[in-house]
Amino acid sequence: MTWEFWIDRGGTFTDVIGRAPDGTLHVAKLLSSVSSPADGVRALLEREGGLAPGAPLPACSLRLGTTVATNALLERRGVPTLLVANRGLGDLLEIGTQERPELFELCIHKPPPLPRAVLEVAAALPPTARCSKISTRRRCARRSRRRAPTASSRSRSR
C-alpha cells in the first residue's frame, strides 16, 4: 500500500491530508502557491520519515480539489465563460428558481448570469463520447464564434 493524499488548494491556504500505508492520517496547512500541493506532500512525507529531504517524490495516490477557479468564476474575475447546454435549456441559469431573500418582492434584483455567452447544441454527449462528424464540430465552432446577440445577452451587458 502507498501513501494517499487529499489536497484542497484555496486562494490563501492549501490543506493536505495524507494517509500513511499503516492507515494513520497526517495533516499539513501551508500558504497557497503554484507549488503548494507538491510542497505539502513533500512536507508530510519528510516529517513522517517516508522521504529523505530533497529526494524525488514517490508514486502515490492523489486527489486535488481547488476553490481558486470556483471563486474566480463567482467573483467574475478571469476569462469569460461559455455555457454549452442542450437546445432549449440555454436560458436555464437566467430563469433560475424562485429562491430569493424576499419571496413577495415585486422588484427583483438578480445578478447577471455567470456565462458571457450561451451555445445551445442538439444533444449533450457523455465525457467518453466523441463527435464523429467533423462537419458538426466545424458548424458548432462557427456558430459559437459568430453568435448574434440575443435580447437576453444584450440585457446582460448593461
C-alpha positions as a Markdown table, in Angstrom:
| # | Residue | x | y | z |
|---|---|---|---|---|
| 1 | Met | 0.0 | 0.0 | 0.0 |
| 2 | Thr | 1.3 | 3.5 | -0.8 |
| 3 | Trp | 0.6 | 6.9 | 0.7 |
| 4 | Glu | -2.7 | 8.6 | -0.3 |
| 5 | Phe | -3.2 | 12.3 | -0.3 |
| 6 | Trp | -6.2 | 14.6 | -0.5 |
| 7 | Ile | -5.4 | 18.3 | -1.2 |
| 8 | Asp | -7.6 | 21.4 | -1.2 |
| 9 | Arg | -5.8 | 24.3 | -2.8 |
| 10 | Gly | -7.6 | 27.5 | -1.9 |
| 11 | Gly | -6.7 | 31.1 | -2.6 |
| 12 | Thr | -5.0 | 31.6 | 0.7 |
| 13 | Phe | -4.2 | 28.2 | 2.2 |
| 14 | Thr | -3.6 | 24.7 | 0.9 |
| 15 | Asp | -4.7 | 21.9 | 3.1 |
| 16 | Val | -3.1 | 18.5 | 2.7 |
| 17 | Ile | -4.3 | 15.3 | 4.3 |
| 18 | Gly | -2.2 | 12.2 | 3.9 |
| 19 | Arg | -2.9 | 8.6 | 4.9 |
| 20 | Ala | 0.2 | 6.5 | 5.5 |
| 21 | Pro | 0.4 | 2.9 | 4.4 |
| 22 | Asp | -0.4 | 1.9 | 8.0 |
| 23 | Gly | -3.6 | 3.9 | 7.9 |
| 24 | Thr | -2.7 | 6.8 | 10.1 |
| 25 | Leu | -3.8 | 10.3 | 9.0 |
| 26 | His | -1.4 | 13.3 | 8.8 |
| 27 | Val | -2.3 | 16.9 | 8.0 |
| 28 | Ala | -0.4 | 20.0 | 6.8 |
| 29 | Lys | -1.5 | 23.5 | 6.1 |
| 30 | Leu | 0.6 | 25.9 | 4.1 |
| 31 | Leu | 0.2 | 29.2 | 2.2 |
| 32 | Ser | -1.1 | 28.6 | -1.3 |
| 33 | Ser | 1.2 | 28.9 | -4.3 |
| 34 | Val | 1.7 | 27.2 | -7.6 |
| 35 | Ser | 3.9 | 24.6 | -5.9 |
| 36 | Ser | 2.0 | 24.3 | -2.6 |
| 37 | Pro | 0.3 | 20.9 | -3.4 |
| 38 | Ala | 3.6 | 19.2 | -4.1 |
| 39 | Asp | 5.3 | 21.1 | -1.2 |
| 40 | Gly | 2.6 | 19.9 | 1.2 |
| 41 | Val | 3.0 | 16.2 | 0.1 |
| 42 | Arg | 6.8 | 16.6 | 0.5 |
| 43 | Ala | 6.4 | 18.2 | 3.9 |
| 44 | Leu | 4.2 | 15.4 | 5.2 |
| 45 | Leu | 6.5 | 12.6 | 3.8 |
| 46 | Glu | 9.6 | 14.2 | 5.1 |
| 47 | Arg | 8.1 | 14.9 | 8.6 |
| 48 | Glu | 6.8 | 11.3 | 8.9 |
| 49 | Gly | 10.1 | 9.8 | 7.7 |
| 50 | Gly | 8.6 | 8.5 | 4.4 |
| 51 | Leu | 11.1 | 10.6 | 2.3 |
| 52 | Ala | 14.6 | 11.8 | 2.7 |
| 53 | Pro | 15.0 | 15.6 | 2.4 |
| 54 | Gly | 15.4 | 16.6 | -1.2 |
| 55 | Ala | 14.6 | 13.1 | -2.6 |
| 56 | Pro | 12.2 | 12.9 | -5.5 |
| 57 | Leu | 8.5 | 12.3 | -4.6 |
| 58 | Pro | 7.4 | 8.6 | -4.9 |
| 59 | Ala | 4.4 | 7.4 | -6.7 |
| 60 | Cys | 1.3 | 7.8 | -4.6 |
| 61 | Ser | -2.5 | 8.3 | -4.9 |
| 62 | Leu | -3.5 | 11.9 | -5.0 |
| 63 | Arg | -6.8 | 13.8 | -5.2 |
| 64 | Leu | -6.7 | 17.5 | -5.7 |
| 65 | Gly | -9.5 | 20.0 | -5.5 |
| 66 | Thr | -9.4 | 23.7 | -5.8 |
| 67 | Thr | -11.6 | 26.6 | -4.9 |
| 68 | Val | -9.5 | 29.1 | -6.9 |
| 69 | Ala | -11.3 | 28.6 | -10.2 |
| 70 | Thr | -14.7 | 28.5 | -8.5 |
| 71 | Asn | -14.0 | 31.7 | -6.6 |
| 72 | Ala | -12.8 | 33.4 | -9.8 |
| 73 | Leu | -16.0 | 32.4 | -11.6 |
| 74 | Leu | -18.2 | 33.6 | -8.7 |
| 75 | Glu | -16.3 | 36.8 | -8.3 |
| 76 | Arg | -16.5 | 37.4 | -12.0 |
| 77 | Arg | -12.7 | 37.5 | -12.4 |
| 78 | Gly | -10.7 | 35.7 | -15.0 |
| 79 | Val | -11.6 | 34.8 | -18.6 |
| 80 | Pro | -15.1 | 35.0 | -20.0 |
| 81 | Thr | -17.0 | 31.7 | -19.8 |
| 82 | Leu | -19.4 | 29.9 | -22.3 |
| 83 | Leu | -22.3 | 27.8 | -21.2 |
| 84 | Val | -22.9 | 24.8 | -23.6 |
| 85 | Ala | -26.4 | 23.4 | -23.0 |
| 86 | Asn | -29.0 | 21.2 | -24.7 |
| 87 | Arg | -31.2 | 23.0 | -27.2 |
| 88 | Gly | -34.0 | 24.7 | -25.3 |
| 89 | Leu | -32.1 | 24.9 | -22.0 |
| 90 | Gly | -29.8 | 27.9 | -22.8 |
| 91 | Asp | -31.8 | 30.3 | -20.5 |
| 92 | Leu | -31.8 | 27.9 | -17.5 |
| 93 | Leu | -29.3 | 29.9 | -15.5 |
| 94 | Glu | -31.1 | 33.1 | -16.3 |
| 95 | Ile | -34.5 | 31.8 | -15.3 |
| 96 | Gly | -33.2 | 30.2 | -12.1 |
| 97 | Thr | -35.5 | 29.3 | -9.3 |
| 98 | Gln | -37.9 | 31.2 | -7.1 |
| 99 | Glu | -35.3 | 31.3 | -4.4 |
| 100 | Arg | -34.6 | 34.8 | -3.2 |
| 101 | Pro | -34.4 | 36.8 | 0.0 |
| 102 | Glu | -37.8 | 38.3 | -0.2 |
| 103 | Leu | -40.2 | 35.9 | -1.9 |
| 104 | Phe | -43.0 | 38.5 | -2.5 |
| 105 | Glu | -40.8 | 41.4 | -3.6 |
| 106 | Leu | -42.1 | 42.8 | -6.9 |
| 107 | Cys | -38.8 | 44.4 | -8.0 |
| 108 | Ile | -36.4 | 41.5 | -8.2 |
| 109 | His | -32.7 | 42.4 | -8.5 |
| 110 | Lys | -30.7 | 39.4 | -9.8 |
| 111 | Pro | -27.0 | 39.4 | -10.6 |
| 112 | Pro | -26.2 | 38.8 | -14.3 |
| 113 | Pro | -25.7 | 35.2 | -15.3 |
| 114 | Leu | -22.1 | 33.8 | -14.9 |
| 115 | Pro | -21.5 | 32.8 | -18.6 |
| 116 | Arg | -20.9 | 35.6 | -21.0 |
| 117 | Ala | -22.4 | 33.6 | -23.9 |
| 118 | Val | -24.6 | 30.5 | -24.3 |
| 119 | Leu | -24.3 | 27.9 | -27.0 |
| 120 | Glu | -27.3 | 25.6 | -27.4 |
| 121 | Val | -26.5 | 22.2 | -29.1 |
| 122 | Ala | -28.7 | 19.4 | -30.3 |
| 123 | Ala | -27.7 | 17.0 | -27.5 |
| 124 | Ala | -25.2 | 16.5 | -24.8 |
| 125 | Leu | -22.5 | 13.9 | -25.1 |
| 126 | Pro | -21.1 | 11.9 | -22.2 |
| 127 | Pro | -17.5 | 12.7 | -21.3 |
| 128 | Thr | -16.3 | 9.4 | -23.0 |
| 129 | Ala | -18.1 | 10.1 | -26.3 |
| 130 | Arg | -16.5 | 12.0 | -29.3 |
| 131 | Cys | -18.3 | 13.8 | -32.1 |
| 132 | Ser | -17.8 | 11.6 | -35.1 |
| 133 | Lys | -18.9 | 14.2 | -37.7 |
| 134 | Ile | -16.2 | 16.7 | -38.4 |
| 135 | Ser | -18.7 | 18.9 | -40.2 |
| 136 | Thr | -20.8 | 19.1 | -37.0 |
| 137 | Arg | -17.8 | 20.2 | -35.0 |
| 138 | Arg | -17.0 | 22.9 | -37.5 |
| 139 | Arg | -20.6 | 24.1 | -37.6 |
| 140 | Cys | -20.6 | 24.3 | -33.8 |
| 141 | Ala | -17.4 | 26.2 | -33.7 |
| 142 | Arg | -18.6 | 28.7 | -36.4 |
| 143 | Arg | -21.9 | 29.2 | -34.6 |
| 144 | Ser | -20.2 | 30.0 | -31.3 |
| 145 | Arg | -17.7 | 32.5 | -32.9 |
| 146 | Arg | -20.4 | 34.5 | -34.8 |
| 147 | Arg | -23.3 | 34.2 | -32.4 |
| 148 | Ala | -25.5 | 37.2 | -32.8 |
| 149 | Pro | -26.5 | 38.9 | -29.6 |
| 150 | Thr | -30.0 | 38.0 | -28.4 |
| 151 | Ala | -32.4 | 40.0 | -26.3 |
| 152 | Ser | -31.2 | 38.2 | -23.2 |
| 153 | Ser | -27.4 | 38.7 | -23.9 |
| 154 | Arg | -28.0 | 42.4 | -24.7 |
| 155 | Ser | -29.7 | 42.8 | -21.3 |
| 156 | Arg | -26.7 | 41.1 | -19.6 |
| 157 | Ser | -24.2 | 43.7 | -20.9 |
| 158 | Arg | -26.0 | 46.7 | -19.4 |
